[in-house]
Amino acid sequence: MTIEQISKLLSSRRKQLQIEQKDMYMRIGMKQQQYQRIEAGSDMKLSTLLRVLEGLNMELTIVPKESLTESVLKQSILEATSSEADKRSLEDDSDDLGFWFGAEDQQ
């Protein structure tokens, strides 16, 4: 993830919470100008990022890139598998129709 992407994410979250930039001072003790620079994509210290995340009720998670790839692959497999299971459950099961609807009566 790039600094620009992080900045956009922070801005989006702030707007989602309906918080003005000027109100970030009350939440995290950061003046509007300082916070504007963060949303504009300025580099920041990790401690500053953690402070901003706390103020936006967010959390930082660090994982190996391989884990992300595996996670996306597993999700894709799960979605494909459940989709196939849904299709099978909707198929007409004509083998059982005779059992349920009087095949015994026909003998």
Contacts in CASP RR format, 6 or more apart in sequence:
PFRMAT RR
TARGET T0000
AUTHOR 0000-0000-0000
METHOD contacts of the structure
MODEL  1
MTIEQISKLLSSRRKQLQIEQKDMYMRIGMKQQQYQRIEAGSDMKLSTLL
RVLEGLNMELTIVPKESLTESVLKQSILEATSSEADKRSLEDDSDDLGFW
FGAEDQQ
3 41 0 8 1.000
3 42 0 8 1.000
3 43 0 8 1.000
4 41 0 8 1.000
6 41 0 8 1.000
6 49 0 8 1.000
7 38 0 8 1.000
7 39 0 8 1.000
7 40 0 8 1.000
7 41 0 8 1.000
10 38 0 8 1.000
10 39 0 8 1.000
10 52 0 8 1.000
10 53 0 8 1.000
10 56 0 8 1.000
11 39 0 8 1.000
13 56 0 8 1.000
13 58 0 8 1.000
14 21 0 8 1.000
14 24 0 8 1.000
14 39 0 8 1.000
14 56 0 8 1.000
17 56 0 8 1.000
17 57 0 8 1.000
19 27 0 8 1.000
19 56 0 8 1.000
21 32 0 8 1.000
21 35 0 8 1.000
21 36 0 8 1.000
21 39 0 8 1.000
22 32 0 8 1.000
24 30 0 8 1.000
24 32 0 8 1.000
24 35 0 8 1.000
24 52 0 8 1.000
24 55 0 8 1.000
25 31 0 8 1.000
25 32 0 8 1.000
25 35 0 8 1.000
27 55 0 8 1.000
27 56 0 8 1.000
28 51 0 8 1.000
28 52 0 8 1.000
28 54 0 8 1.000
28 55 0 8 1.000
29 51 0 8 1.000
30 48 0 8 1.000
30 51 0 8 1.000
30 52 0 8 1.000
35 52 0 8 1.000
38 44 0 8 1.000
38 48 0 8 1.000
38 52 0 8 1.000
44 52 0 8 1.000
49 60 0 8 1.000
50 60 0 8 1.000
53 59 0 8 1.000
53 60 0 8 1.000
END
